[in-house]
């Protein structure tokens, strides 16, 4: 592991230790000879482009002046990603307010189109967990959300027997009403998988975001993900967000609609009650 990190970052590794790193990849902390630390993620046989896509997404999100910070990408290849180590700390209200303001600026930076962006090649698909994430651009958010986010994972969950026929039918029914339910907004630069586990409360620099599924989307999608799995001091985050760019009326009522995508991804990956929750979310709007 030390040799792999050295080859990617060009700095000698003094020691390594395993750390928690999520459900998909093995994670290692490396102490470098220059006195800094790095965080390395590895996977023996990842899908083609898996780590390069993550690195590109981090760079794209982190390029916004005054936006949400991301860890520096120190090196990447097909089986390993090395990032600057972010020293974690306890969540605080002050950091939450700063995060809300920065997230609003990142969203406002925009993207070329719905689905485009987040990669070195804007037509390159991404990943959600280890599942492929189609990012081909669409003319409207409703088309993009239905055909690139909801329907692929609805089909996968159904094929794996992890959503009932009734729940699946109700999810499909609500998709025809997207243009009526969600107000039109400019394309936002979004993280795409912004749950609390992908927000690192840092000793320096406030909240950093990691593990993106970055693309051009609707900003309410990121906010709905934060709400779905909870985030410390979320009311402070939202208040600060709206101080920079107010949200359209009724955004809280639309959260279940934006949560269809992550619920179906979880249904496809893990089963459990996620399929039923997706059906319940859809029926809110029927």
N, C-alpha and C positions, 0 to 999 in steps of 0.2 A: 504493500500500500504506500509506504514511504517513497519508494522508487517511482511509482506512478505519479504521485503528487509532485515530486521533484521535477519529473520530465515535463509536466504541464505548466508549472509556475516558474521554473528556472531558479529555484532557491532550495538550499539544503533543508531537509526535515530533521529536526532534533528528536522528536518523539511523536507517537500517535496514540490515540485512545478512542474506543468506540463510544458514540453518543446516540441519544434518541434522534431519529430523523424521519419519522413518518412510517406509513404502512407499505411503501413501495420499494425504496432503496435502502441499502446499508449506509450508515453515516459515520464519519470519522472526523475527529478533531486532530489537527496537526500543528505542532509548535515549530515554527520556522526559525532558521538561523538568524534572521534579521530582527528577532524579538517579537514578531507578530504571530497570530494564529490564523489558520485556515480551516474551512469546513468542506469536506469532500463527500460527495454522494456517488455511490457506485451501484451498478446492476450488471450481473454477468451477461445476460442476453437481452438487452433492451430493444424495443422497436427502433427501427432505423430513424435517426434524427431526434431521438427522445431528449437527450441532454442538450444538444445544440438548440433545440426549440425552447427549452427552459432558459438557457443563457440569453437567447435573443429577446425573449419576453422580458426578462429582468432589465436588460439594457434599454429596451424601448420604454418601459415604465419609468425607469430611473433617469431618463433623458429630459424630463420636464423640469424646467426651472421652478423651484419652490414646490414641486410635487412630492409625492410619497417617496421616501428613500428606499433603495434596494441595495443588497450587499454587492460589492464589486465582484465582477467575474474575473477570477485570476487565471483560469484555464479550463478548457473543455475539449472532450473528444467524444466518440460514440459510446463509451462505456463509463465515463467519469466526468463529473462537474466539480470544480474547485472554486469556492467563494471565500471572500474575506469573512473571518469569524465575527459574528455580532454577539457581544456579551449581553445576555438577557438580564432583565431586572423585573421588579414587580410593576404591574399596571398602575398608572396614576391618572387623576383627572386632568392634570395639566398636559400630559402627553396625549391623552385622548382628544383634547380640544385641538392640539396642534395637528394630530392625525386627521381629524375631520376637515380642517382647512386645507391641508396638503392633498387629501383625496379629492376634494372639489377641484383643485387646480389641475390635478392629473386628468380627471374626467374631461375638464374643459379643453385640454390640449387636443382632443379629437383624434381621428383616424381617417385613413383614405376612404373607407366605406364600411358598411356593416359587414363584419367578418374579416376584412382586410387589416393588415398591420400586425404587429407583435412578432413578426418573423423577419429575417433578412430578406426573404422573398415573400411579399404579401399574399401570395397565392398558396403558400405552404400550410398544410394542415398542422394542428397541434395535438396536444394530449390532455386528457383529464384523468388523473391517475395514470394507469397504463393503457387506458382505452383511447383509440383515435378520436380526434376532435375535428370535425370538418369545419373549415374556415373560408370556403369559397365565398366570395363577396356576393351580396344580394342587393337588390334595389331598395328594399325597405326593411325595417327592423322586423316587422311582422313576418315577412317571408323568411328572413334569416333565422329568427327564433323558432319558427315552426319546423323548417326543413333541415336546419343544421344543428339545432340544439335539442328540441323535444322529440321529434319523430324517430331519429336514429336510436335513441336510448329507450324510447317506448317499445320499439320493435325488439330490441335486444332483451329488455326485461320480459316481454311477452314470450319470446322464443325460449327463454330460460325458465318460464313458468313462475315468474316472480311478480306478476300483476294479474289481477282477475280480468275477465272479459268485460265486465261492467265498468271497472275503473278505467281500463284502457279506452273503452268507447267514450267515456265522459271526458277524458283528456283530449281525444281527437275532436270532440264536439266543440270544446272551448277554443281551439285553435282558429276556427273560422271567425271568431269574434275579436281577435287580437287588435285589429285596426280600430275597433269601436271602444275597446277597453283601455288601451294604453295611448296616451297623447304622443304626438310626433315630437321628437327632439333631435337636435344634431347628433351625429355619431360621436360617442364618447370613447375615450381611451380607457378601457377597463381591465382590471386584473383577471376577472373571469372565474376565479375559484377563491373568493375572498372570505373564507371562514376564519374563525378565531385562531385556529392552529397554524394558519399561514401569516399571522401577524406577530412579529417578534418585538416585544417591548424592550428596547435597548437602553443600556446604561448611558450611551451617548447617541444622540440623533433621533430620539423619539421612537416611533413605531416604524419598523422596517417591514416590508412585505416580501414573501418568498413563495416559491412553488406556483408561479402564475400559469394561467391558461389565457394569456393576454390576447386581446383582439378588439376590434371596433364593435361596440355594442351599445346597449341602453344603460345609462348610469344607474338606474334603479335596480339593475340586476346585481351589481356589487353590493348595494345597500341591503337588498333582500337576503343575500347570502350571509351578511353580518348578523342579521336578525335571526335567521333560521337556526344557526348553531350557537348564537350568543356571543357577545364580546363585552368584556368589562368596560364600564363607563359608556355604554352605547348612547344613552341620551345626550351626554356631553359631546360625543362624536357628531351626532346628527345636528345638534344646535350649532356647533362650529361650522359644519358643512354648509348649512343653510345661510350662515352669515356671509359666506363667500358667493354661493350660487343657490338661491332658493329653489326648492323642488316644486313641481306642478301639484296643484290641489289633488288630494286623494291618493297620494303616493303610498301611504300606509295601507290603504285598502287593497292596493295592487300587489302587495308583497307576495301573497300566495301564488299569483300568476307567474312571477319571476322565479319562484322557488320550484316550479314544476321541473325545470332542468336538473338541478342538483338532486331532487328527490328521485327522479327516474334514473340518474346515474347511480345513486346509491342502491336503488332497487336492482339494477342490472348487476352491480358488483357484489352486493352483500345480501340481497333478499330481505328477509325480515318484514317489518311493517311499512317499509318505504313505498311499496306499490300502492297500498291502501291509502297512505297519506297523500300520494299524488292524486288519487281519485278524489279524495276529500277536498284537496286544494282546487281542483278543477270545478267541482260542483259549487264552490262559492260564487262562481261567475255564470252559472247556468240558470 
